[in-house]
Amino acid sequence: MEYEPVIGLEVHVQLKTKTKAFCGCANEFGSKENSNICPVCLGLPGSLPVLNSQVLVSAAKVALALNGTIRNFIKFDRKNYFYPDLPKNFQISQFDMPLSEHGYMDIKVDGQAKRIAIKRVHLEEDAGKLIHPEGTACSLVDFNRAGTPLLEIVSEPDLHSPEDAYVYLSDLKLALQYIGVSDCDMEKGSLRCDANISVRPVGQIKLGTKAELKNMNSFKAVRTALEFEFKRQVKSLEAGERIVQETRLWDEKKEATFSMRSKEEAHDYRYFPEPDLPPFTFTDADIKGIRKSLPELPKERLGRFVASFGFGEKDAAVLISDKELADFFEACLKIYNEPKKIANWLIGPVLSHLKSNLSFEALHLSPENLTKIISLVEDGTVSNLAGKSILAEVVETGKPPDTIVREKNLGQVSDVDELKKIIEEVAAVNMRSVDDYAAGKENALMFLVGQVMRKSGGKANPKIARDLLAERLKKT
């Protein structure tokens, strides 16, 4: 029997705000343990929460970008459960009246367009963080994260392969970064994902028994964990075993899931309306204003790059795949109006440097410096190879390209008399190739051009050298 996976994702996104969701404590990563706390985020008696308005606006931007319907009337609820990192023994969240419902995101997997429905987008506060020191018999708790604004984005079970999930998460992360509401750094816990997966025979409508997967710290880990879990569940069904509804953890080292706890029924969190926060109203005018404030989103930018600059969709997709990269491209374009030449440098040598440096700031590369390198290559001042060498030097030192050309004597040789002299020397020691060309072997010309480049230390202008060589060889 052929089976298919049915996957739904729950994504938690920490919103990037100066202060926490319901108090004035700093919302920042990496502070000393328990330094960003107050009576409100600790839930001490007599303290009252006050909603950070920026949290609500940021959340609404995301909901609208995901094509959701924002409620005109929303409220917060208390989600009650007991855990050491939850100082109040409840979490301020949203239950029956979430911020937004009925959204969707369009993705493309292996050239096939798919629409993934988004069930709900709602706000809540984060819990603290448990720390388990090695070699000790205790756990410590850091409450700095308690009260950090979280946005939960819940998809419908519309994903039918681990690759669907990977592409959906990648596109979602990119949209969040374009909106500017989160850094989406999974290593810092700014973006976390739980996946629900079940399997069923192909063609069957009824859903199978699901398992919830946790502890995945990258999109690749999500994809690999789903691949493993799909195979595990199929193997169990083919062996006549019953799938148990449970929560399973992903073990990165073993590349396997293992059971954490059974989950026969949904938890009863005893939700009730948060008595210390009033309901909030979104007018149609509010929603319209927030929608107008949305920046250009990735798919819109991709369409503009294709239409305005004549890029293929593949190249445009690379350029918009990182907001910083796309912004850098457009900054270069204002200085040097050659979109395809800029794109070739960004997609090629610049991206290879970015892979190891992670950001343009770490590269020491400005739009002015990159466009200067490109213009030096295009006007024949330096060779393409020298241009890449200059780029590497700029990345390493931050020096201006002109300074590097002068210090390393990288200027390209375009002087006809000088090149003719080099060509004669090359021809004299490569008579066999000269004869081959005379006999009609066109490849011999490129070999001789290579020898001229080698003789000149890579400085010869290859176009001029080729033309002069062809002229010289015709006289043979």
Backbone hydrogen bonds, N-H to C=O, Kabsch-Sander energy under -0.5 kcal/mol:
donor,donor_aa,acceptor,acceptor_aa,energy
4,E,200,R,-2.6
6,V,198,S,-3.0
7,I,159,L,-2.8
8,G,196,N,-2.3
10,E,194,D,-2.9
11,V,9,L,-0.6
11,V,153,I,-2.6
12,H,10,E,-0.5
12,H,192,R,-3.1
13,V,11,V,-0.5
13,V,151,L,-2.7
14,Q,190,S,-3.3
15,L,149,P,-2.4
16,K,181,V,-4.0
17,T,15,L,-1.1
20,K,25,C,-2.0
21,A,147,G,-2.7
27,N,18,K,-2.5
28,E,26,A,-0.9
35,S,32,K,-1.4
37,I,35,S,-0.6
42,L,38,C,-1.6
43,G,39,P,-0.6
43,G,40,V,-0.9
44,L,39,P,-2.6
47,S,44,L,-1.9
50,V,22,F,-1.8
52,N,21,A,-2.6
53,S,51,L,-0.6
55,V,52,N,-1.0
56,L,52,N,-1.2
57,V,53,S,-2.1
58,S,54,Q,-2.7
59,A,55,V,-2.3
60,A,56,L,-2.1
61,K,57,V,-2.2
62,V,58,S,-1.9
63,A,59,A,-2.4
64,L,60,A,-2.4
65,A,61,K,-2.4
66,L,62,V,-1.6
67,N,64,L,-1.8
68,G,63,A,-2.8
69,T,101,E,-2.8
70,I,68,G,-0.6
71,R,99,L,-2.3
74,I,280,F,-2.8
75,K,97,M,-0.9
77,D,93,S,-3.6
78,R,272,F,-3.0
79,K,77,D,-0.6
79,K,91,Q,-2.7
80,N,78,R,-0.7
80,N,269,Y,-2.2
81,Y,79,K,-0.5
81,Y,89,N,-1.0
83,Y,81,Y,-0.6
86,L,83,Y,-2.2
89,N,86,L,-1.4
91,Q,79,K,-2.3
93,S,77,D,-3.1
93,S,91,Q,-0.5
100,S,121,V,-1.9
101,E,69,T,-1.6
102,H,119,K,-1.2
103,G,118,I,-2.1
104,Y,66,L,-2.8
105,M,116,I,-2.2
107,I,114,K,-3.1
109,V,112,Q,-2.7
112,Q,109,V,-2.0
113,A,111,G,-0.5
114,K,107,I,-3.0
116,I,105,M,-2.9
116,I,114,K,-0.6
117,A,115,R,-0.6
118,I,103,G,-2.7
119,K,117,A,-0.6
119,K,154,V,-1.5
120,R,154,V,-1.3
121,V,100,S,-2.5
122,H,152,E,-2.1
124,E,150,L,-2.1
125,E,92,I,-1.8
126,D,148,T,-2.3
128,G,85,D,-2.9
129,K,142,D,-2.5
131,I,140,L,-3.6
136,T,133,P,-1.3
140,L,131,I,-3.5
142,D,129,K,-2.9
143,F,141,V,-0.5
146,A,143,F,-0.8
147,G,126,D,-2.4
148,T,145,R,-2.3
150,L,124,E,-3.1
151,L,13,V,-2.4
152,E,122,H,-3.0
152,E,150,L,-0.5
153,I,11,V,-3.0
153,I,151,L,-0.5
154,V,120,R,-2.5
154,V,152,E,-0.6
155,S,9,L,-2.7
155,S,153,I,-0.6
156,E,117,A,-2.9
158,D,156,E,-2.9
159,L,7,I,-1.9
165,A,161,S,-1.7
166,Y,162,P,-2.1
167,V,163,E,-2.5
168,Y,164,D,-2.7
169,L,165,A,-2.5
170,S,166,Y,-2.2
171,D,167,V,-2.7
172,L,168,Y,-2.5
173,K,169,L,-2.7
174,L,170,S,-2.1
175,A,171,D,-2.2
176,L,172,L,-2.3
177,Q,173,K,-2.2
178,Y,174,L,-2.3
179,I,175,A,-2.2
180,G,176,L,-1.4
181,V,176,L,-1.4
182,S,176,L,-0.6
186,M,184,C,-0.9
188,K,185,D,-0.6
189,G,185,D,-0.5
189,G,186,M,-0.6
190,S,185,D,-2.4
191,L,185,D,-0.5
192,R,12,H,-2.6
193,C,216,M,-0.5
194,D,10,E,-2.6
195,A,213,L,-1.8
196,N,8,G,-3.1
197,I,195,A,-0.5
197,I,211,A,-2.5
198,S,6,V,-2.0
200,R,4,E,-1.8
202,V,2,E,-2.6
204,Q,201,P,-2.3
211,A,197,I,-2.3
212,E,246,E,-2.7
213,L,195,A,-3.6
213,L,211,A,-0.5
214,K,248,R,-2.3
216,M,193,C,-0.5
217,N,215,N,-0.6
222,V,218,S,-2.0
223,R,219,F,-2.4
224,T,220,K,-2.7
225,A,221,A,-2.8
226,L,222,V,-2.3
227,E,223,R,-2.1
228,F,224,T,-2.3
229,E,225,A,-2.7
230,F,226,L,-2.5
231,K,227,E,-1.9
232,R,228,F,-2.4
233,Q,229,E,-2.6
234,V,230,F,-2.4
235,K,231,K,-2.4
236,S,232,R,-2.1
237,L,233,Q,-2.4
238,E,234,V,-2.6
239,A,235,K,-1.1
240,G,237,L,-1.6
241,E,236,S,-2.7
246,E,210,K,-0.7
246,E,244,V,-0.6
247,T,261,R,-3.2
248,R,212,E,-3.6
249,L,258,F,-2.8
250,W,214,K,-1.8
251,D,249,L,-0.5
251,D,256,A,-3.1
252,E,250,W,-0.7
255,E,251,D,-1.6
256,A,251,D,-1.3
258,F,249,L,-2.1
260,M,247,T,-3.0
261,R,247,T,-1.6
263,K,245,Q,-2.7
269,Y,267,H,-1.0
272,F,78,R,-1.0
274,E,76,F,-2.6
277,L,274,E,-1.0
280,F,74,I,-3.0
282,F,72,N,-3.0
283,T,281,T,-0.6
287,I,283,T,-2.2
288,K,284,D,-2.4
289,G,285,A,-2.3
290,I,286,D,-2.3
291,R,287,I,-2.4
292,K,288,K,-2.0
293,S,289,G,-1.1
294,L,291,R,-1.2
301,R,297,L,-2.4
302,L,298,P,-2.6
303,G,299,K,-2.1
304,R,300,E,-2.0
305,F,301,R,-2.7
306,V,302,L,-2.2
307,A,303,G,-2.4
308,S,304,R,-3.3
309,F,305,F,-1.8
310,G,306,V,-1.0
311,F,305,F,-1.0
316,A,312,G,-2.4
317,A,313,E,-2.3
318,V,314,K,-1.6
319,L,315,D,-2.1
320,I,316,A,-2.2
321,S,317,A,-0.7
321,S,318,V,-0.6
322,D,319,L,-0.6
326,A,322,D,-2.5
327,D,323,K,-2.8
328,F,324,E,-2.2
329,F,325,L,-2.3
330,E,326,A,-2.1
331,A,327,D,-2.0
332,C,328,F,-2.3
333,L,329,F,-2.0
334,K,330,E,-1.1
335,I,331,A,-0.6
335,I,332,C,-1.2
336,Y,332,C,-2.7
338,E,336,Y,-2.6
342,I,338,E,-2.4
343,A,339,P,-2.7
344,N,340,K,-2.3
345,W,341,K,-1.7
346,L,342,I,-2.5
347,I,343,A,-3.2
348,G,344,N,-1.6
350,V,345,W,-2.5
351,L,346,L,-1.5
352,S,348,G,-1.6
353,H,349,P,-1.4
354,L,350,V,-2.3
355,K,351,L,-1.8
356,S,353,H,-0.9
357,N,353,H,-1.3
358,L,354,L,-3.3
359,S,357,N,-1.0
363,L,359,S,-1.1
364,H,360,F,-0.9
364,H,361,E,-0.7
365,L,360,F,-1.2
366,S,364,H,-0.6
370,L,366,S,-2.3
371,T,367,P,-2.4
372,K,368,E,-1.6
373,I,369,N,-2.1
374,I,370,L,-2.4
375,S,371,T,-2.3
376,L,372,K,-2.2
377,V,373,I,-1.9
378,E,374,I,-2.8
379,D,375,S,-2.4
380,G,377,V,-1.1
381,T,376,L,-1.3
382,V,376,L,-1.7
387,G,383,S,-2.5
388,K,384,N,-1.8
389,S,385,L,-1.7
390,I,386,A,-2.7
391,L,387,G,-2.3
392,A,388,K,-2.1
393,E,389,S,-1.8
394,V,390,I,-2.7
395,V,391,L,-2.7
396,E,392,A,-1.8
397,T,393,E,-2.9
398,G,393,E,-0.5
398,G,394,V,-2.3
404,I,400,P,-1.6
405,V,401,P,-2.5
406,R,402,D,-2.1
407,E,403,T,-2.8
408,K,404,I,-2.4
409,N,405,V,-0.6
409,N,406,R,-0.5
410,L,405,V,-1.8
412,Q,381,T,-4.7
413,V,459,K,-2.9
414,S,412,Q,-0.7
419,L,415,D,-2.4
420,K,416,V,-2.7
421,K,417,D,-1.8
422,I,418,E,-1.8
423,I,419,L,-2.6
424,E,420,K,-2.3
425,E,421,K,-1.8
426,V,422,I,-2.4
427,A,423,I,-3.0
428,A,424,E,-2.0
429,V,425,E,-1.0
429,V,426,V,-0.5
430,N,426,V,-0.6
430,N,427,A,-0.7
433,S,430,N,-0.5
434,V,430,N,-1.8
435,D,431,M,-2.7
436,D,432,R,-2.3
437,Y,433,S,-2.2
438,A,434,V,-1.9
439,A,435,D,-1.5
440,G,437,Y,-1.8
441,K,436,D,-2.5
442,E,440,G,-1.2
444,A,441,K,-1.5
445,L,442,E,-1.5
446,M,442,E,-0.7
447,F,443,N,-1.7
448,L,444,A,-2.1
449,V,445,L,-2.3
450,G,446,M,-2.1
451,Q,447,F,-1.8
452,V,448,L,-2.1
453,M,449,V,-2.4
454,R,450,G,-2.2
455,K,451,Q,-2.7
456,S,452,V,-2.0
457,G,454,R,-1.4
458,G,453,M,-3.6
459,K,456,S,-0.9
461,N,413,V,-2.7
465,A,461,N,-2.9
466,R,462,P,-2.2
467,D,463,K,-2.2
468,L,464,I,-2.6
469,L,465,A,-2.3
470,A,466,R,-2.7
471,E,467,D,-2.1
472,R,468,L,-2.4
473,L,469,L,-2.9
474,K,470,A,-1.5
475,K,471,E,-0.6
475,K,472,R,-0.8
476,T,473,L,-1.3
